[in-house]
Amino acid sequence: MSTPPVAERDRHAILCGACGSELTIVEYVAVVRCPTCDSPFNERCRLHHDLYFETR
């Protein structure tokens, strides 16, 4: 599995496990809670963003 390139960060690629809302990569990396239902995301996932998303 390859990581989405930086150019594709505006595509929907994240699904909130609580409410099912779809977030773009840009939206997901900018928040710690779902903007729709306010459920917290796993804070430790931030440690692995470089594995999931291409960085500059």
Residue, then its C-alpha position, 0 to 999 in steps of 0.5 A: m500500500s502506498t501513501p497518498p501524494v501531497a498533491e492528493r491531500d484534498r481528497h476524502a480519505i479518512l472515515c470517522g469511526a464514530c459517526g462515519s463522516e468522511l474527511t479530507i487528509v488536510e482536514y484530518v491532520a489539522v484536527v484532533r476531534c471529528p468536526t462533525c460529531d466531536s469524537p476524539f481521534n486516537e492521539r497516537c495516530r499523529l505519531h505515524h502520519d508519515l506512514y499514512f501520508e506523504t510529507r513534504 
